Every structure is written in structure tokens, then in C-alpha cells.
Amino acid sequence: MDDRTLHEHLIGQQGSRAALNTPVLVLDIEALDRNIAYMAARAAERGVALRPHAKTHKSVDIARRQIEAGAVGLCCAKIGEAEVLADGGIAGLLITSPVTAPAAVARLATLAKRSPGLIAAIDNPRMVARLQAALAAEGAMLDVVIDIDPGIRRTGVASPEDAVALAEAIAGVASITLRGVQYYCGLQQHIENYAARRAAIIERTDYLRSVIAALTDKGYQPEIVTGSGTGTHHIDLELGVFTELQAGSYVFMDKQYLDCDLADGPASPFETSLAVDARVASANHSALVTIDAGFKSLSTDGGVAQVQRGAAPDTMFMFMGDEHAALIAPDIGLRLGPGDPVSLTVPHCDPTVNLYDFYHVVKGDTLVAMWPVSARGRAR
């Protein structure tokens, strides 16, 4: 059975979270809304726009809540995500990965005709002619930002000189308008110590300033400087170079970000709103129980999950295969039995969300809505 068949009848029933079939993706709507409001307020205080990254949630419903809270649009990692959000009525989309495959470039031109305020990242002059031809075929116009490599060597122009050369190539095409630059320091987002993260970002921001200066000297001063993330938003707002933030994971707060000192203080400014609910599948050993959530239910790239409720937070988690994981603690098999519920904080929210069809939205312990993971699997 699919999620709607299994669970839709539970919506509005008091305490219905306890009746959900597991493993299941659960979203606390009150914590979500507080996270959305906090980031929106922080950006507004500094006069910086917020264009949150939808690759985290892949949800039209969450995107709408972010827009209602003041976001100027949403970022998307791939054109497939952008198509889904555009179909859901979300405007102001920025595709943060360069679109290069011939079929994808054609789709980008088509999307540009129907998605108000669409922006795409670009990092190579050879793409200008391809984009121009696709846009001409559709009779469309497109805004772009130059993607700058912050040292990852994943995407982005490799030097200030390359940024200027790309800007000059764009300037010769009437159907493409250069709006600014994009700069995402992905390696620095999860440096756990605040002082170390701040020092790393200051050094990388100095490089960003050099690229902006090179562009400005040639008459291409960026209107938009977009980037940042949940891990560095506090520092980036302080440094004042970005005109807009692309933070995404703040809406959920996974274990990777909970391990970081985000705002130079003892407590995270954001709450954990996302969980995977599981149940004990076997409890035949005093120090170990097996739960029904394994590799197919939780991302594995960000370490291991952490118990949120149902057992002690310091309970050891260990993957035990596709369908199962172990919770290990003294006498846990005496305290928990088959069928008992356990909630988990996910290691890395983005790939975990992509494993599910629906968010099971709760208020307290009551299921209040089911939101589709609208852009699940839209990686092309």
C-alpha cells in the first residue's frame, strides 16, 4: 500500500502519530515554521534577501511557507527540481548547478518562458552559444549568475580572469542577462568549531571580493551575490558581502548541523523538525534491539542517526543492512520490546528526504497533513 492509503484516514485523529506504519518520514510543523521565521528574520535584519535551497526539502508545500515568510524565491539543484516547483506556482527560482546536457538546455529554455524570475548558474563560456540557440528556438530570455569555484573544484570559474571572460561572453548575447555571481563554500559548512569555521569563511570571502572587484573593474558589477548556507549564514551576514542567502537545511536540522556551533553559542538557533519514526523489530538481547529502519530509510553519507525519543539520546546506532539498524545500550533489550516506537534524527536531511514519497506532518503527536516530496528523484 502507498502512504496515502495507509495513513490519510489518520489525519486529525488525536495521537495518530503512534499509528503510523514505519519507517516513516515525520515533520513537526510548529518547529518547521519557527525555523522558517527565524532565518527570515535574521536575513531581514541585515537587509539581505533569502532564497532558500529547495534541494533540502524538495517540497512545494514547504517552499510556499518560505515565500509567505518573505523569501524572494527558491534555489534548486537541478532543472528537474525547478520544473516541479514552477508547476507548483513558485517563482524566483535559481538553478544552482550549471545546466549543460543538450536535452536539459532545451528544457531550461522552455522553463524560462513560463517561470517568472528564473535564474541559472553558468561557469563556462562554451555554454553561452548553446544557451543562446536554445533560447532563440523558444523565443525566451534568461537571467544568469556566474558560478565561482570556492576551492572545491566541483563547479565554478577557476579565477577572477575566467569570471571576466565569461561575463564578456554573456554581454554579447541579447537573450542572456548577467545578474551577478554565485559562491557556495560547501566544504566549510560543517566545520564544527565556530571560530575555525569563521576563519575559513573570512579567507574564502576575501577571494570572493577579489572576483567581484575584477568584474566591477570591467563594468560587470554584480547586482546579486548569492550563496551561503546553514552552517555559515551567521558569519556571512556579519561579513556583509552576500546580497542573498541560499541556506536550506535550517528548516530541518540534521545531525551534521546539530554537531556544529552555528551561532557562536551553546544552543542552536534552530530546532530539529524532521524525524524518521521506526519501531523495534526484534529485542532478544539485553544490550541490543533491532529497529525497522536501515540503509533504505536513512542516508549513510553523514554518519549515523541519533535517537530523538524512545530511548536515551546517547544510545549507539549501527546500521545492520538495507532494512534494519541496531540500537545498543545497557539493558535496552529489557526496556524496549517488539513494536515499541523510536524516533531518529537523520544524519543528512537532503538524501534522507529523497528516500520518501511523503512528509507526515504532525502537530504534537497528531497527524495533521501529508505533503508529497514533490521533487523526489528529480535529479535530471
FIDO-119136 format. One record per residue (C-alpha): y, x, z; residue number from 1. Coordinates in steps of 0.2 Angstrom, whole numbers, plus 5000, padded with zeros to 4 digits. Each point is the difference from the previous one (the first is absolute). Example, Ala and Ser with C-alpha at 12.3 -4.5 7.8 and 13.67 -1.06 7.14 Angstrom:
py 4978&px 5062&pz 5039&k 1
py 5017&px 5006&pz 4997&k 2
END
This chain:
py 5000&px 5000&pz 5000&k 1
py 5018&px 5006&pz 4997&k 2
py 5013&px 5001&pz 5014&k 3
py 5008&px 4983&pz 4996&k 4
py 4984&px 4991&pz 5001&k 5
py 4995&px 5009&pz 5016&k 6
py 5017&px 4999&pz 5009&k 7
py 5013&px 4988&pz 4993&k 8
py 4994&px 4985&pz 5011&k 9
py 5004&px 5011&pz 5015&k 10
py 5019&px 5001&pz 4996&k 11
py 5009&px 4992&pz 5015&k 12
py 4985&px 4999&pz 5011&k 13
py 5005&px 5007&pz 5018&k 14
py 4990&px 5016&pz 5002&k 15
py 4993&px 5000&pz 4983&k 16
py 5001&px 5019&pz 4998&k 17
py 4984&px 5001&pz 5010&k 18
py 4991&px 4990&pz 4987&k 19
py 5004&px 5011&pz 4986&k 20
py 4985&px 5008&pz 4990&k 21
py 5001&px 5019&pz 5002&k 22
py 5005&px 5012&pz 4994&k 23
py 5017&px 4992&pz 4996&k 24
py 5017&px 5006&pz 4997&k 25
py 5012&px 4993&pz 5014&k 26
py 5019&px 5000&pz 5000&k 27
py 5011&px 4996&pz 5015&k 28
py 5014&px 4990&pz 4992&k 29
py 5012&px 5002&pz 5015&k 30
py 4998&px 5019&pz 5001&k 31
py 5002&px 5001&pz 4981&k 32
py 5016&px 4991&pz 5000&k 33
py 5007&px 5011&pz 5014&k 34
py 4996&px 5015&pz 4990&k 35
py 5008&px 4993&pz 4985&k 36
py 5016&px 4996&pz 5009&k 37
py 5001&px 5017&pz 5009&k 38
py 4999&px 5010&pz 4984&k 39
py 5012&px 4988&pz 4992&k 40
py 5012&px 5002&pz 5014&k 41
py 4999&px 5019&pz 5001&k 42
py 5004&px 5002&pz 4981&k 43
py 5014&px 4987&pz 5001&k 44
py 5008&px 5010&pz 5015&k 45
py 5001&px 5015&pz 4989&k 46
py 5006&px 4991&pz 4984&k 47
py 4984&px 5004&pz 4991&k 48
py 4990&px 4989&pz 4989&k 49
py 4982&px 4996&pz 5004&k 50
py 4987&px 4999&pz 4986&k 51
py 4983&px 5000&pz 5009&k 52
py 4985&px 5006&pz 4992&k 53
py 4988&px 4986&pz 4995&k 54
py 4985&px 5012&pz 4998&k 55
py 4997&px 4998&pz 5019&k 56
py 4998&px 4981&pz 5000&k 57
py 4998&px 4995&pz 4982&k 58
py 5005&px 4983&pz 5005&k 59
py 5013&px 4988&pz 4992&k 60
py 5001&px 4991&pz 5017&k 61
py 5005&px 5015&pz 5010&k 62
py 5012&px 5006&pz 4986&k 63
py 5009&px 4983&pz 5001&k 64
py 5002&px 5002&pz 5019&k 65
py 5007&px 5018&pz 4997&k 66
py 5013&px 4993&pz 4987&k 67
py 5005&px 4986&pz 5012&k 68
py 5003&px 5013&pz 5013&k 69
py 5012&px 5009&pz 4988&k 70
py 4990&px 5012&pz 4989&k 71
py 5008&px 5002&pz 4982&k 72
py 4982&px 5001&pz 4992&k 73
py 4983&px 5007&pz 5002&k 74
py 4992&px 5016&pz 4994&k 75
py 4983&px 5000&pz 4991&k 76
py 4989&px 5015&pz 4997&k 77
py 4993&px 4994&pz 4984&k 78
py 5005&px 4988&pz 4986&k 79
py 4986&px 4988&pz 5005&k 80
py 5008&px 4998&pz 5017&k 81
py 5017&px 4996&pz 4992&k 82
py 4993&px 4987&pz 4988&k 83
py 4992&px 4991&pz 5015&k 84
py 5016&px 5000&pz 5010&k 85
py 5010&px 4995&pz 4985&k 86
py 4989&px 4985&pz 4997&k 87
py 5003&px 4996&pz 5018&k 88
py 5019&px 4999&pz 4997&k 89
py 5004&px 5017&pz 5008&k 90
py 5015&px 5009&pz 4992&k 91
py 5007&px 5017&pz 5002&k 92
py 4984&px 5009&pz 4997&k 93
py 4998&px 5019&pz 4999&k 94
py 4985&px 5008&pz 4993&k 95
py 4998&px 5016&pz 5009&k 96
py 4987&px 5009&pz 4990&k 97
py 5004&px 5005&pz 4982&k 98
py 4992&px 4988&pz 4987&k 99
py 4993&px 5010&pz 4986&k 100
py 4984&px 4993&pz 4993&k 101
py 5004&px 4991&pz 4983&k 102
py 4994&px 4983&pz 5005&k 103
py 5009&px 5001&pz 5017&k 104
py 5017&px 5005&pz 4991&k 105
py 4998&px 4985&pz 4989&k 106
py 4997&px 4989&pz 5015&k 107
py 5015&px 5008&pz 5009&k 108
py 5011&px 4995&pz 4985&k 109
py 4994&px 4982&pz 5001&k 110
py 5003&px 5000&pz 5019&k 111
py 5018&px 5006&pz 4998&k 112
py 5004&px 4984&pz 4990&k 113
py 4994&px 4989&pz 5014&k 114
py 5003&px 5009&pz 5016&k 115
py 5018&px 5001&pz 5005&k 116
py 5006&px 5016&pz 5007&k 117
py 4984&px 5010&pz 4995&k 118
py 5001&px 5019&pz 5002&k 119
py 4987&px 5013&pz 4995&k 120
py 4998&px 5018&pz 5006&k 121
py 4999&px 5013&pz 4986&k 122
py 4997&px 5019&pz 5001&k 123
py 4998&px 5006&pz 4983&k 124
py 5011&px 5000&pz 4984&k 125
py 4985&px 4997&pz 4989&k 126
py 4999&px 4983&pz 5007&k 127
py 5018&px 4995&pz 4995&k 128
py 4995&px 4997&pz 4981&k 129
py 4984&px 4990&pz 5005&k 130
py 5010&px 4989&pz 5012&k 131
py 5014&px 4998&pz 4986&k 132
py 4987&px 4994&pz 4987&k 133
py 4992&px 4988&pz 5012&k 134
py 5016&px 4993&pz 5006&k 135
py 5006&px 4998&pz 4982&k 136
py 4984&px 4990&pz 4995&k 137
py 5004&px 4988&pz 5014&k 138
py 5019&px 5000&pz 4998&k 139
py 5001&px 5005&pz 5019&k 140
py 5011&px 5012&pz 5011&k 141
py 4994&px 5010&pz 5014&k 142
py 5007&px 5009&pz 5015&k 143
py 4992&px 5016&pz 5006&k 144
py 5001&px 5013&pz 5014&k 145
py 4996&px 5018&pz 4998&k 146
py 4985&px 5004&pz 5011&k 147
py 5002&px 5017&pz 5009&k 148
py 4986&px 5010&pz 5006&k 149
py 5002&px 5004&pz 5019&k 150
py 4987&px 5014&pz 4999&k 151
py 4984&px 4989&pz 4999&k 152
py 4998&px 5004&pz 4982&k 153
py 4993&px 4983&pz 4997&k 154
py 5014&px 4992&pz 4990&k 155
py 5019&px 5004&pz 4997&k 156
py 5011&px 5012&pz 4991&k 157
py 4997&px 5018&pz 5006&k 158
py 5018&px 5006&pz 5001&k 159
py 5018&px 4995&pz 5000&k 160
py 5001&px 5007&pz 4982&k 161
py 4985&px 4988&pz 4995&k 162
py 5009&px 4986&pz 5008&k 163
py 5016&px 5003&pz 4989&k 164
py 4989&px 5002&pz 4984&k 165
py 4992&px 4983&pz 5004&k 166
py 5017&px 4992&pz 5003&k 167
py 5007&px 5006&pz 4984&k 168
py 4985&px 4993&pz 4991&k 169
py 5002&px 4983&pz 5008&k 170
py 5019&px 5000&pz 4996&k 171
py 4996&px 5000&pz 4981&k 172
py 4990&px 4984&pz 5001&k 173
py 5010&px 4984&pz 5001&k 174
py 4986&px 4989&pz 5006&k 175
py 4997&px 5011&pz 5015&k 176
py 5012&px 5002&pz 5014&k 177
py 4999&px 5014&pz 5013&k 178
py 5004&px 4992&pz 5018&k 179
py 4996&px 5015&pz 5011&k 180
py 4986&px 5010&pz 5008&k 181
py 4984&px 4998&pz 5010&k 182
py 4994&px 5012&pz 5013&k 183
py 4985&px 4996&pz 5011&k 184
py 4994&px 5014&pz 5013&k 185
py 4983&px 4994&pz 5002&k 186
py 4993&px 5015&pz 5008&k 187
py 5013&px 4999&pz 5014&k 188
py 4997&px 4982&pz 5005&k 189
py 4986&px 5003&pz 5012&k 190
py 5006&px 5016&pz 5009&k 191
py 4996&px 4993&pz 5017&k 192
py 5014&px 5010&pz 5010&k 193
py 5017&px 4993&pz 4997&k 194
py 5009&px 5017&pz 5001&k 195
py 4988&px 5008&pz 4987&k 196
py 5002&px 4985&pz 4989&k 197
py 5019&px 5000&pz 5001&k 198
py 5001&px 5019&pz 4996&k 199
py 4988&px 4998&pz 4985&k 200
py 5011&px 4985&pz 4993&k 201
py 5016&px 5009&pz 5003&k 202
py 4994&px 5014&pz 4989&k 203
py 4993&px 4988&pz 4986&k 204
py 5016&px 4990&pz 5001&k 205
py 5010&px 5016&pz 4996&k 206
py 4990&px 5002&pz 4984&k 207
py 5004&px 4982&pz 4996&k 208
py 5018&px 5003&pz 5002&k 209
py 4999&px 5015&pz 4988&k 210
py 4992&px 4988&pz 4987&k 211
py 5013&px 4987&pz 5002&k 212
py 5014&px 5013&pz 4999&k 213
py 4993&px 5007&pz 4983&k 214
py 4999&px 4982&pz 4993&k 215
py 5018&px 4996&pz 5006&k 216
py 5007&px 5016&pz 4993&k 217
py 4994&px 4994&pz 4983&k 218
py 5007&px 4983&pz 5002&k 219
py 4984&px 4991&pz 5006&k 220
py 5004&px 4996&pz 5018&k 221
py 4987&px 4989&pz 5007&k 222
py 5004&px 4982&pz 5004&k 223
py 4984&px 4998&pz 5009&k 224
py 4991&px 5013&pz 5011&k 225
py 4984&px 4992&pz 5005&k 226
py 4985&px 5006&pz 5011&k 227
py 4996&px 5003&pz 5018&k 228
py 4985&px 4992&pz 5009&k 229
py 4995&px 4993&pz 5017&k 230
py 4997&px 5017&pz 5007&k 231
py 5017&px 5007&pz 4995&k 232
py 5011&px 4985&pz 4999&k 233
py 5009&px 5004&pz 5017&k 234
py 5004&px 5018&pz 4994&k 235
py 5005&px 4995&pz 4983&k 236
py 5012&px 4987&pz 5006&k 237
py 5008&px 5013&pz 5011&k 238
py 5002&px 5013&pz 4986&k 239
py 5008&px 4986&pz 4989&k 240
py 4995&px 5006&pz 4982&k 241
py 4989&px 4985&pz 4995&k 242
py 5009&px 4984&pz 4994&k 243
py 4984&px 4990&pz 5003&k 244
py 4983&px 5002&pz 5009&k 245
py 4983&px 4997&pz 4993&k 246
py 4990&px 4999&pz 5017&k 247
py 4985&px 4989&pz 4999&k 248
py 4987&px 5003&pz 5015&k 249
py 5013&px 4995&pz 5013&k 250
py 4994&px 4981&pz 4997&k 251
py 4983&px 5004&pz 5007&k 252
py 4999&px 5017&pz 5009&k 253
py 4983&px 5008&pz 4998&k 254
py 4993&px 5014&pz 5011&k 255
py 5007&px 5014&pz 4989&k 256
py 5018&px 4994&pz 5004&k 257
py 4996&px 4995&pz 5018&k 258
py 4995&px 5018&pz 5002&k 259
py 5018&px 5006&pz 4995&k 260
py 5016&px 5000&pz 5011&k 261
py 5010&px 4990&pz 4987&k 262
py 5017&px 4999&pz 5009&k 263
py 5001&px 5014&pz 5012&k 264
py 4994&px 4990&pz 5015&k 265
py 4984&px 4995&pz 5010&k 266
py 4998&px 4983&pz 4991&k 267
py 4998&px 4995&pz 4982&k 268
py 5014&px 4989&pz 4995&k 269
py 4987&px 4990&pz 4990&k 270
py 4985&px 4989&pz 5006&k 271
py 4982&px 5000&pz 4994&k 272
py 4999&px 4984&pz 4990&k 273
py 4984&px 5003&pz 4990&k 274
py 4982&px 5000&pz 5006&k 275
py 4983&px 5000&pz 4993&k 276
py 4990&px 4988&pz 5011&k 277
py 4981&px 5004&pz 5002&k 278
py 4986&px 4995&pz 5011&k 279
py 4986&px 5009&pz 5009&k 280
py 4985&px 5000&pz 4988&k 281
py 4988&px 5009&pz 5012&k 282
py 5001&px 5006&pz 5018&k 283
py 4983&px 5008&pz 5005&k 284
py 5007&px 5016&pz 5008&k 285
py 5010&px 5002&pz 5016&k 286
py 5013&px 5011&pz 4992&k 287
py 5001&px 4994&pz 4982&k 288
py 5002&px 4983&pz 4991&k 289
py 5000&px 4997&pz 4982&k 290
py 5014&px 4990&pz 4992&k 291
py 5000&px 4991&pz 4983&k 292
py 5014&px 5010&pz 4992&k 293
py 4996&px 5016&pz 4990&k 294
py 5006&px 5009&pz 4985&k 295
py 5002&px 4984&pz 4990&k 296
py 5012&px 4993&pz 5013&k 297
py 5011&px 5014&pz 5005&k 298
py 5008&px 5015&pz 4991&k 299
py 4993&px 5017&pz 5003&k 300
py 5014&px 5011&pz 4994&k 301
py 5010&px 4999&pz 5016&k 302
py 4988&px 5004&pz 5014&k 303
py 4991&px 4986&pz 5010&k 304
py 5005&px 4983&pz 5006&k 305
py 5006&px 4998&pz 5018&k 306
py 4995&px 4985&pz 5011&k 307
py 5014&px 4988&pz 5002&k 308
py 4991&px 4988&pz 5012&k 309
py 4983&px 4995&pz 5005&k 310
py 4996&px 5017&pz 5007&k 311
py 5010&px 5015&pz 5008&k 312
py 5013&px 5008&pz 4988&k 313
py 4992&px 5017&pz 5003&k 314
py 4983&px 4994&pz 4994&k 315
py 4993&px 5012&pz 4987&k 316
py 4998&px 4993&pz 4982&k 317
py 4988&px 5007&pz 4988&k 318
py 4996&px 4994&pz 4983&k 319
py 4981&px 4996&pz 4998&k 320
py 4999&px 4995&pz 4981&k 321
py 5007&px 4987&pz 4988&k 322
py 4998&px 4985&pz 5011&k 323
py 5000&px 5007&pz 5018&k 324
py 5009&px 5011&pz 5013&k 325
py 4996&px 5005&pz 5017&k 326
py 5011&px 4998&pz 5016&k 327
py 4995&px 5013&pz 5013&k 328
py 5005&px 5000&pz 5018&k 329
py 4991&px 5001&pz 5017&k 330
py 4991&px 4983&pz 5003&k 331
py 5008&px 4992&pz 4985&k 332
py 4983&px 4993&pz 4995&k 333
py 4999&px 4992&pz 5018&k 334
py 5017&px 4992&pz 4998&k 335
py 4999&px 4994&pz 4982&k 336
py 4986&px 4990&pz 4992&k 337
py 4996&px 4994&pz 4982&k 338
py 5014&px 4989&pz 4993&k 339
py 5013&px 5006&pz 5012&k 340
py 5017&px 5002&pz 4991&k 341
py 5010&px 5016&pz 4998&k 342
py 5016&px 5003&pz 4991&k 343
py 5004&px 5017&pz 4992&k 344
py 5016&px 5008&pz 4995&k 345
py 4997&px 5007&pz 4982&k 346
py 5001&px 5019&pz 4996&k 347
py 5011&px 4998&pz 4984&k 348
py 5007&px 4982&pz 4996&k 349
py 5002&px 5001&pz 4981&k 350
py 4982&px 5004&pz 4995&k 351
py 4993&px 4989&pz 5014&k 352
py 5010&px 4985&pz 4994&k 353
py 4994&px 5003&pz 4982&k 354
py 4982&px 4996&pz 5006&k 355
py 5004&px 4982&pz 5004&k 356
py 5005&px 4984&pz 4991&k 357
py 5010&px 4992&pz 5014&k 358
py 5010&px 5003&pz 5015&k 359
py 4995&px 4988&pz 5014&k 360
py 5017&px 4997&pz 5008&k 361
py 5000&px 4996&pz 5018&k 362
py 5012&px 4995&pz 5013&k 363
py 4993&px 5005&pz 5017&k 364
py 4982&px 4996&pz 4998&k 365
py 5002&px 4985&pz 4987&k 366
py 4998&px 5002&pz 4982&k 367
py 5016&px 4993&pz 4992&k 368
py 4998&px 5005&pz 4982&k 369
py 4990&px 5010&pz 4987&k 370
py 5010&px 5011&pz 4988&k 371
py 4992&px 5008&pz 4985&k 372
py 5001&px 5018&pz 4997&k 373
py 5008&px 4996&pz 4984&k 374
py 5000&px 5017&pz 4992&k 375
py 4983&px 5006&pz 5006&k 376
py 4992&px 5012&pz 4988&k 377
py 5015&px 5000&pz 4988&k 378
py 4999&px 5019&pz 4998&k 379
py 5004&px 5000&pz 4981&k 380
END
